[in-house]
Amino acid sequence: MEHGAHESEPLPDLPAAELSAATKDAEILLEVNDIKVHFPIRKGVLIDKVVGHVYAVDGVSLAVKRGETYGLVGESGCGKTTLGRAILRLIEPTAGSVLFDGVNVADLKPEPLRQIRHRMQMVFQDPLSSLDPRQSVQSILEEGMRAHGIATTGGQRLRDLLSAVGLPTSALRKFPHEFSGGQRQRIGIARALAVDPELIVADEPVSALDVSVQAQVINVLEDLQADLGLTYVVIAHDLAVVRHISDRVGVMYLGALVEEATSADLYASPLHPYSRALLSAVPVPDPVVEDSRERILLTGDLPSPANPPTGCRFHTRCPWRQPTKCDTDRPVLTEFAPGHRVACHYAAEIASGALVPHQVQESVI
Ligand SMILES: Nc1ncnc2c1ncn2[C@@H]1O[C@H](COP(=O)(O)OP(=O)(O)OP(=O)(O)O)[C@@H](O)[C@H]1O
């Protein structure tokens, strides 16, 4: 949730040319401009030949304000993780720019990149595989601090980090396998916090956890944001998690954003047929509402990002698709209402009821 602006220190040793005029808006911490990540598909035994590309992320633009939580949702394989990793430059984007506090991260040389890295951290989905089983918690926390020149002596900082995520000091001497899943994710969060980040990209931070533990870990993230003014990008396929934690939500389909709105607007009135279908698949606790509400069932599987459909990428599964235009023209993400963007040629007609969905068969979304 949004909180007061975070005081950021000026970046040392960065050429003025790397400061973007576009991000002079002091409210914006992260700006992603038309970013693309295309993975080459290689074939051949003796000669390595590129025979195609996986268009994992294919032209995403978004901006995240300081202290805001931006949720990214979409089916498995739609490019959420790749986008998250490209934001932190853990993978090289094929095209586009990522501006962090006005600095184009994609252009940074290794030393300025190292300097800026501690301000952007990632929390991974599976805490067990992302924590080195041979390292004690103390060593895990100190590793990143050392790499970023943060003093590790004294121990008070380590105790404060553990207390911030609700773990006892005795955890310092233990190893990852001695903890439960929820505790391990708290260690993953403490590791990210250890280097004083401003932005945390959390990739499915609770999806590996039991439902009963998920809320506790989400509360930890929310409390830390309130205390430290952190900015979050939270990646999740679970719409309930995203709804709970996010100020704004971006819906991804086949490497692109198809809709973006405040959490309240998206859940109350989704505009894109894909968002409508995603939300209609979420069960409602009230049995009367559950029985009477609209369910949009999609036809077909998610197309391969190596061979995306022409035109609107969703047209092969869209219950509202119209001849020609949907097959041939790729819709641009356009502002439909203040703060509510959608990439659909017929969003207005669908919202007004002027277009009705075709008969569709059930498929699992
Ligand atoms: N290193 C890679 N090389 C080739 N293809 C990749 C690579 N990493 C991801 N992909 C492909 O890119 C597409 C997007 O993957 P990504 O993991 O970003 O999606 P996702 O929405 O995060 O899905 P999930 O929730 O399953 O992680 C998928 O088709 C995936 O197979």
The ligand as a Gaussian input file, in Angstrom:
#p B3LYP/6-31G(d) Opt

LIG

0 1
 N       15.903000     -18.694000     -20.305000
 C       14.867000     -18.951000     -21.097000
 N       15.046000     -19.431000     -22.345000
 C       14.000000     -19.671000     -23.173000
 N       12.714000     -19.472000     -22.828000
 C       12.476000     -19.005000     -21.593000
 C       13.526000     -18.727000     -20.667000
 N       12.961000     -18.251000     -19.506000
 C       11.625000     -18.264000     -19.706000
 N       11.336000     -18.702000     -20.950000
 C       10.001000     -18.834000     -21.555000
 O        9.435000     -17.531000     -21.545000
 C        8.032000     -17.613000     -21.302000
 C        7.693000     -16.751000     -20.120000
 O        8.212000     -17.367000     -18.938000
 P        8.073000     -16.729000     -17.483000
 O        8.712000     -17.672000     -16.499000
 O        8.539000     -15.329000     -17.512000
 O        6.485000     -16.731000     -17.280000
 P        5.660000     -16.590000     -15.934000
 O        4.437000     -15.831000     -16.288000
 O        6.511000     -16.040000     -14.859000
 O        5.270000     -18.091000     -15.631000
 P        5.424000     -18.917000     -14.278000
 O        4.389000     -18.370000     -13.366000
 O        5.155000     -20.326000     -14.712000
 O        6.846000     -18.698000     -13.809000
 C        7.715000     -19.088000     -21.090000
 O        7.259000     -19.610000     -22.313000
 C        9.057000     -19.681000     -20.727000
 O        9.118000     -21.029000     -21.131000

